[in-house]
């Protein structure tokens, strides 16, 4: 039986960065339809694979993105357009708020890629992470089948670009006694600033790449979490799947862990380049050890800097939420970490939860959050409190309070430790997908990521100011 024609795209799609794209217009080319979700680390890996494939087959392969919401906030196509721009997607993308195209194509998981041949026939659907080699083989076969009879590539009109601003989607912060460090994620660089927002130094060329070396040559790709340890600034270089270290004395950058591409982490002792990482989104620690929120493998990892030893601290690797012994616990795209002595607090983004890992005892406990599809906007007792994709954490230096950047609710939440309730702090300035926090010098620093800015909240007076970084 010959393959059937691919289902037409429904009229209910909300096209975000291009005019509506009818499937017949792509006849004569191989077409990849990516079904994805903006909060998924797996989907970011798939984007990287597809863009690499498109670079290999620029005249033969076209891509379309179909975003399917998981969270209520993602029904708002403006939020999804922000994600499209944050991830640097260069192909047309539509939001599918009713899951109509998802059902027509029989999709069952994020991410999935449906391959359509040059005659418009649906040939194969790939589901899940780690599909790069299989996708490449399938695309190569479809290109060979076309035997050179391929139409010129379409050049859709680009819409909805972000304004050009000094910051682009900042998603990492670290505060020292005299300096504030900002991961200017969309510009692929890290900034050293004064507390008032004056830029003192830039680390990274501003172009997404992977290169160690002196300050004027080193390059990052979508850096996120930052950890300041004496004269070193550790960087969760998410786009390169690496942990990098900036030597603050001379600005030189070196790779501590990772290989520059995603892979399954493994335990053991060896050089940093021996260990693959998968979407490290944040890190914390000190002189002896680093703790890494590995969003792509749903785990928390520990790296002993002195012994060059990696071990999985918590998480089976399976996506979900389960407490108990750390190695049997389950996480879902952990996005942020805070260490308080022998306790790690975790913003577990895909379960809209705050988790606690007892390092010495090897136990995991959920403080707020109920499940993969349990989310909302509610203060109160921990069992009743609800968030929506928390991405940032910071410990209040003067009280037993954990601050939480509740990204999809656009809120700053306050969780009192020791069994206290969760409450929302009312601010004089709106938050738009805040993704990182840092505390120090009597202030709470907020990466107001969707608005491309950093805010400073005075913990004593309650005054909120916007830092003029790079202006």
C-alpha positions as CSV (number, residue, x, y, z in Angstrom):
1,X,0.0,0.0,0.0
2,X,1.4,3.4,-1.0
3,X,1.7,6.1,1.7
4,X,-1.3,8.4,2.2
5,X,-1.2,12.1,1.6
6,X,-0.3,14.1,4.7
7,X,-3.4,15.6,6.4
8,X,-3.9,19.2,5.6
9,X,-3.1,21.7,8.3
10,X,-6.3,23.0,10.0
11,X,-7.5,26.5,9.7
12,X,-7.5,26.7,13.6
13,X,-3.8,27.1,13.7
14,X,-2.4,30.5,14.9
15,X,0.6,31.3,12.7
16,X,3.1,33.2,14.7
17,X,6.2,34.3,12.7
18,X,4.9,33.9,9.1
19,X,1.8,34.0,7.0
20,X,-0.3,30.7,6.9
21,X,1.6,27.9,5.2
22,X,-0.5,25.5,3.2
23,X,1.0,22.1,2.7
24,X,0.6,21.9,-1.1
25,X,3.0,24.9,-1.4
26,X,5.7,22.5,-0.1
27,X,5.2,19.9,-2.8
28,X,8.5,19.1,-4.6
29,X,10.5,19.3,-1.3
30,X,11.0,17.1,1.8
31,X,9.1,18.6,4.7
32,X,9.6,18.1,8.4
33,X,6.6,19.0,10.7
34,X,7.9,19.4,14.2
35,X,5.3,19.1,17.0
36,X,6.8,20.7,20.1
37,X,6.3,22.5,23.4
38,X,8.0,25.6,24.5
39,X,8.8,24.4,28.1
40,X,10.4,21.1,27.1
41,X,14.1,20.5,27.2
42,X,13.6,17.6,24.9
43,X,12.1,19.9,22.3
44,X,15.1,22.2,22.4
45,X,17.3,19.2,21.5
46,X,15.0,18.3,18.6
47,X,15.2,21.9,17.3
48,X,19.0,21.7,17.3
49,X,18.9,18.4,15.4
50,X,16.5,19.8,12.8
51,X,18.3,23.0,12.2
52,X,21.5,21.0,11.7
53,X,19.7,18.8,9.2
54,X,18.4,21.8,7.4
55,X,21.9,23.2,7.2
56,X,23.0,19.9,5.5
57,X,20.1,19.9,3.1
58,X,19.4,23.6,2.5
59,X,17.9,23.1,-1.0
60,X,15.9,19.9,-0.2
61,X,14.5,20.1,3.3
62,X,11.9,22.6,4.6
63,X,10.6,22.8,8.2
64,X,7.4,23.9,9.8
65,X,6.8,24.0,13.6
66,X,3.5,23.2,15.2
67,X,3.4,24.2,18.9
68,X,1.0,22.2,21.1
69,X,0.3,23.7,24.5
70,X,0.8,21.8,27.8
71,X,0.2,24.8,30.1
72,X,-2.7,27.2,30.1
73,X,-0.4,30.1,29.5
74,X,0.7,28.6,26.2
75,X,-2.8,29.1,24.8
76,X,-1.7,32.7,24.4
77,X,0.1,32.8,21.1
78,X,2.0,35.9,22.1
79,X,3.8,33.8,24.8
80,X,4.6,31.1,22.3
81,X,6.0,33.7,19.8
82,X,8.4,34.8,22.6
83,X,9.5,31.2,22.9
84,X,10.0,31.0,19.1
85,X,12.2,34.1,19.2
86,X,14.1,32.9,22.3
87,X,15.0,29.6,20.7
88,X,16.0,31.3,17.5
89,X,13.6,29.3,15.3
90,X,14.1,30.4,11.7
91,X,11.3,28.4,10.1
92,X,7.5,29.2,10.2
93,X,5.7,28.2,13.4
94,X,2.0,28.0,14.3
95,X,0.3,27.5,17.7
96,X,-2.2,24.6,17.8
97,X,-4.2,25.5,20.9
98,X,-6.9,22.9,20.2
99,X,-4.5,20.1,19.5
100,X,-6.2,19.6,16.2
101,X,-3.1,19.0,14.0
102,X,-1.7,16.8,16.8
103,X,-4.8,14.6,16.5
104,X,-4.9,14.5,12.7
105,X,-1.3,13.3,12.6
106,X,-1.7,10.8,15.5
107,X,1.0,12.4,17.6
108,X,1.6,11.0,21.0
109,X,4.6,12.8,22.5
110,X,6.7,15.9,22.6
111,X,8.7,16.3,20.5
112,X,7.6,14.5,17.4
113,X,8.6,15.0,13.7
114,X,6.4,14.0,10.8
115,X,8.3,13.6,7.6
116,X,6.4,14.4,4.3
117,X,8.0,13.4,1.0
118,X,8.3,15.6,-2.1
119,X,4.9,14.2,-3.3
120,X,3.1,15.3,-0.2
121,X,2.8,11.9,1.4
122,X,3.3,11.2,5.1
123,X,6.1,8.8,5.3
124,X,7.2,8.5,9.0
125,X,6.7,10.0,12.4
126,X,9.6,10.1,14.9
127,X,8.8,10.6,18.6
128,X,10.9,11.5,21.6
129,X,14.4,12.7,22.3
130,X,17.6,11.3,20.8
131,X,16.2,10.9,17.2
132,X,19.1,12.7,15.4
133,X,20.7,9.7,13.6
134,X,17.4,8.1,12.6
135,X,16.0,11.4,11.3
136,X,19.1,12.1,9.3
137,X,18.9,8.7,7.7
138,X,15.2,9.1,6.8
139,X,15.7,12.6,5.4
140,X,18.7,11.4,3.3
141,X,16.5,8.6,1.9
142,X,13.7,10.9,0.9
143,X,16.1,13.3,-0.7
144,X,17.6,10.4,-2.8
145,X,14.1,9.3,-3.8
146,X,13.4,12.7,-5.2
147,X,16.4,12.1,-7.5
148,X,17.1,15.8,-7.9
149,X,13.6,16.7,-8.9
150,X,13.2,19.3,-6.1
151,X,11.5,22.6,-6.1
152,X,13.3,25.8,-5.1
153,X,13.0,26.5,-1.3
154,X,10.2,28.7,-0.1
155,X,11.2,32.0,1.6
156,X,8.2,32.9,3.8
157,X,7.9,36.5,5.0
158,X,9.2,36.7,8.6
159,X,6.9,38.3,11.2
160,X,7.0,39.0,14.9
161,X,10.7,39.6,15.5
162,X,11.8,40.9,18.9
163,X,12.9,44.5,19.2
164,X,16.7,45.1,19.2
165,X,17.5,45.8,22.8
166,X,20.7,45.7,24.9
167,X,19.6,42.4,26.6
168,X,17.9,39.4,24.9
169,X,16.0,36.9,27.1
170,X,18.4,37.1,30.1
171,X,18.1,33.7,31.9
172,X,20.8,33.6,34.5
173,X,22.0,35.8,37.4
174,X,24.7,35.7,40.1
175,X,25.3,38.4,42.7
176,X,28.6,39.1,44.4
177,X,29.6,41.7,46.9
178,X,30.4,44.3,44.2
179,X,29.2,42.8,40.9
180,X,26.1,41.4,39.3
181,X,26.6,38.8,36.6
182,X,23.9,38.4,33.9
183,X,23.5,35.6,31.4
184,X,22.4,37.5,28.3
185,X,21.1,34.3,26.9
186,X,19.7,35.5,23.6
187,X,23.0,37.3,22.8
188,X,25.1,34.2,23.7
189,X,27.2,36.1,26.3
190,X,27.7,36.8,30.0
191,X,27.9,40.3,31.4
192,X,29.8,41.6,34.4
193,X,27.9,44.6,35.8
194,X,28.0,47.0,38.7
195,X,25.0,46.7,41.1
196,X,23.6,49.8,39.4
197,X,23.6,48.1,36.0
198,X,26.7,49.5,34.4
199,X,28.4,46.9,32.1
200,X,32.0,46.4,33.1
201,X,33.0,43.4,31.0
202,X,31.5,41.1,28.4
203,X,32.3,37.4,28.1
204,X,31.4,35.8,24.7
205,X,31.5,37.1,21.2
206,X,27.7,37.6,21.0
207,X,27.4,34.8,18.4
208,X,26.3,31.3,19.4
209,X,29.4,29.1,19.2
210,X,31.6,26.9,21.3
211,X,35.1,28.1,21.9
212,X,37.4,28.4,24.9
213,X,40.1,31.0,25.3
214,X,40.7,34.6,26.2
215,X,37.9,37.0,26.8
216,X,37.9,38.4,23.3
217,X,37.7,35.0,21.6
218,X,35.6,32.7,23.8
219,X,32.0,31.9,22.8
220,X,28.9,30.5,24.4
221,X,25.5,29.3,23.1
222,X,22.4,30.2,25.1
223,X,24.1,30.3,28.5
224,X,21.7,30.1,31.5
225,X,22.5,29.4,35.1
226,X,25.5,31.1,36.8
227,X,27.4,30.2,40.0
228,X,30.0,32.5,41.6
229,X,32.7,30.8,43.5
230,X,35.5,33.2,44.7
231,X,37.4,34.2,41.5
232,X,35.5,31.8,39.2
233,X,32.1,32.2,37.5
234,X,30.7,28.8,36.5
235,X,28.2,28.9,33.6
236,X,25.6,26.4,32.6
237,X,26.2,26.7,28.8
238,X,22.9,25.1,27.9
239,X,23.1,25.4,24.1
240,X,26.6,23.7,24.2
241,X,25.6,21.1,26.8
242,X,28.6,22.2,28.9
243,X,29.7,23.7,32.2
244,X,32.1,26.5,31.5
245,X,34.3,28.5,33.9
246,X,35.2,32.1,33.5
247,X,38.4,33.0,35.3
248,X,37.5,36.5,36.6
249,X,41.1,37.6,37.2
250,X,41.8,37.6,33.4
251,X,38.5,36.8,31.8
252,X,39.6,33.5,30.2
253,X,37.0,30.8,29.5
254,X,37.5,27.1,29.8
255,X,35.2,24.1,29.7
256,X,34.9,22.1,32.9
257,X,32.4,19.5,31.8
258,X,30.8,18.5,28.5
259,X,31.6,17.8,24.9
260,X,29.7,20.6,23.0
261,X,26.8,18.3,22.1
262,X,24.0,16.6,24.0
263,X,24.5,13.1,25.4
264,X,23.5,10.8,28.2
265,X,25.5,11.7,31.4
266,X,27.3,8.8,33.1
267,X,29.0,8.3,36.4
268,X,32.8,7.9,36.8
269,X,36.1,9.7,37.1
270,X,37.9,11.3,34.2
271,X,38.6,14.5,32.2
272,X,35.7,16.9,31.8
273,X,35.5,16.2,28.1
274,X,34.8,12.5,28.9
275,X,31.4,13.4,30.2
276,X,28.4,14.2,28.1
277,X,25.7,16.5,29.5
278,X,22.1,17.1,28.4
279,X,20.7,20.6,28.7
280,X,22.3,21.8,31.9
281,X,20.0,24.7,32.9
282,X,21.5,25.7,36.3
283,X,24.2,24.9,38.8
284,X,25.3,25.7,42.3
285,X,28.0,24.6,44.7
286,X,31.4,25.7,46.0
287,X,35.1,25.1,45.9
288,X,34.9,21.3,46.1
289,X,31.7,20.4,44.3
290,X,29.2,21.6,41.7
291,X,25.5,20.5,41.6
292,X,23.9,20.6,38.1
293,X,20.2,20.7,37.2
294,X,20.3,18.5,34.1
295,X,17.0,19.4,32.5
296,X,17.5,17.1,29.5
297,X,18.0,14.0,31.6
298,X,15.6,14.9,34.4
299,X,18.3,14.5,37.1
300,X,20.5,16.3,39.6
301,X,24.2,15.6,39.1
302,X,27.2,16.2,41.4
303,X,30.7,16.9,40.1
304,X,33.6,16.7,42.4
305,X,36.1,19.3,41.2
306,X,39.1,17.9,43.1
307,X,38.6,14.3,42.0
308,X,37.1,15.0,38.6
309,X,34.3,12.6,39.5
310,X,30.7,12.6,38.3
311,X,27.8,11.0,40.1
312,X,24.1,11.1,39.8
313,X,22.7,12.6,43.0
314,X,19.0,12.2,42.3
315,X,16.6,11.1,39.6
316,X,16.1,8.0,37.6
317,X,16.0,9.9,34.3
318,X,12.4,9.2,33.7
319,X,10.1,12.2,33.3
320,X,7.7,12.5,36.3
321,X,7.4,13.4,40.0
322,X,8.2,10.9,42.7
323,X,9.8,11.3,46.2
324,X,11.8,9.0,48.4
325,X,15.3,7.7,48.0
326,X,17.2,10.1,45.7
327,X,18.3,7.5,43.1
328,X,14.7,6.3,42.8
329,X,13.1,9.8,42.7
330,X,11.7,11.3,39.5
331,X,12.1,14.9,38.2
332,X,10.8,16.7,35.1
333,X,13.1,19.2,33.5
334,X,14.7,20.6,36.7
335,X,15.5,24.3,35.9
336,X,17.0,25.9,39.0
337,X,19.0,25.0,42.1
338,X,19.7,26.6,45.5
339,X,22.0,25.0,48.1
340,X,21.6,25.6,51.8
341,X,24.3,23.5,53.6
342,X,23.3,19.9,53.0
343,X,20.0,20.7,51.3
344,X,19.4,21.4,47.6
345,X,16.1,23.2,46.6
346,X,15.0,22.5,43.0
347,X,12.6,24.3,40.7
348,X,11.2,21.3,38.9
349,X,9.8,23.2,35.9
350,X,7.6,20.6,34.1
351,X,5.8,19.5,37.3
352,X,5.4,23.1,38.5
353,X,7.0,22.1,41.7
354,X,9.6,23.0,44.3
355,X,11.5,19.9,45.5
356,X,14.1,19.4,48.2
357,X,17.1,17.0,48.0
358,X,18.8,16.0,51.2
359,X,22.4,15.5,50.0
360,X,23.8,13.4,52.9
361,X,20.7,11.3,53.5
362,X,19.9,10.8,49.9
363,X,16.2,11.7,50.1
364,X,13.9,13.8,47.9
365,X,10.8,15.6,49.1
366,X,8.2,17.7,47.2
367,X,7.4,21.0,49.0
368,X,5.0,22.4,46.4
369,X,3.6,20.7,43.4
370,X,1.4,17.6,42.5
371,X,2.1,16.3,39.1
372,X,3.0,16.8,35.4
373,X,-0.4,18.2,34.6
374,X,-1.2,19.8,37.9
375,X,-0.6,23.5,37.8
376,X,-2.3,26.9,38.4
377,X,-2.0,30.1,40.3
378,X,-2.8,29.7,44.0
379,X,-1.2,30.8,47.2
380,X,-1.7,29.2,50.6
381,X,-0.7,26.0,52.3
382,X,1.8,23.9,50.4
383,X,-0.6,21.2,49.5
384,X,-3.0,23.6,47.9
385,X,-0.5,26.0,46.4
386,X,0.0,25.9,42.6
387,X,2.5,27.4,40.1
388,X,3.0,27.3,36.4
389,X,6.5,26.5,35.1
390,X,8.8,27.8,37.8
391,X,12.3,28.6,36.4
392,X,14.2,30.5,39.1
393,X,15.1,30.2,42.8
394,X,16.9,32.3,45.3
395,X,17.3,32.1,49.1
396,X,16.5,35.2,51.1
397,X,19.8,36.1,52.9
398,X,18.0,37.5,55.9
399,X,15.1,35.1,56.5
400,X,14.1,31.4,55.9
401,X,12.4,32.3,52.7
402,X,12.8,30.8,49.2
403,X,12.0,33.1,46.4
404,X,10.5,31.5,43.2
405,X,10.3,32.9,39.7
406,X,6.9,31.6,38.6
407,X,7.5,32.1,34.9
408,X,4.2,31.3,33.2
409,X,2.1,33.1,35.8
410,X,4.5,36.1,35.6
411,X,4.8,36.2,39.4
412,X,7.4,36.4,42.2
413,X,6.4,33.8,44.8
414,X,7.6,33.5,48.4
415,X,7.8,30.1,50.1
416,X,8.6,30.2,53.8
417,X,10.8,27.3,54.7
418,X,10.2,25.0,57.7
419,X,6.6,24.2,56.7
420,X,5.4,27.7,55.9
421,X,2.9,28.8,53.2
422,X,3.4,30.2,49.7
423,X,2.5,33.8,48.9
424,X,2.7,36.1,46.0
425,X,4.7,39.4,46.3
426,X,2.9,42.3,44.7
427,X,5.2,44.3,42.5
428,X,4.9,47.7,41.0
429,X,6.3,46.5,37.6
430,X,4.8,43.6,35.6
431,X,6.8,40.4,35.2
432,X,6.9,38.6,31.9
433,X,8.2,35.0,32.1
434,X,10.8,35.7,34.8
435,X,13.4,32.9,34.5
436,X,16.2,33.6,37.1
437,X,16.7,35.2,40.5
438,X,19.7,36.1,42.7
439,X,19.9,37.5,46.2
440,X,22.7,39.5,47.8
441,X,23.6,42.9,49.2
442,X,20.1,43.4,50.6
443,X,18.5,43.0,47.2
444,X,16.7,40.4,45.1
445,X,17.6,40.5,41.4
446,X,15.0,39.4,38.9
447,X,15.7,38.4,35.3
448,X,12.4,39.6,33.7
449,X,13.2,37.4,30.7
450,X,10.3,38.0,28.4
451,X,10.8,41.8,28.7
452,X,14.6,41.6,28.1
453,X,15.5,43.3,31.4
454,X,16.8,42.9,34.9
455,X,15.0,44.3,38.0
456,X,16.3,45.0,41.5
457,X,14.0,44.6,44.5
458,X,15.2,46.2,47.7
459,X,14.4,43.6,50.4
460,X,14.5,46.3,53.1
461,X,12.4,49.1,51.5
462,X,10.4,47.1,48.9
463,X,11.5,49.5,46.2
464,X,11.7,48.0,42.7
465,X,14.0,49.5,40.1
466,X,14.9,48.5,36.5
467,X,18.6,48.3,35.8
468,X,19.7,50.2,32.6
469,X,22.1,47.4,31.5
470,X,23.8,48.4,28.3
471,X,21.7,51.5,27.8
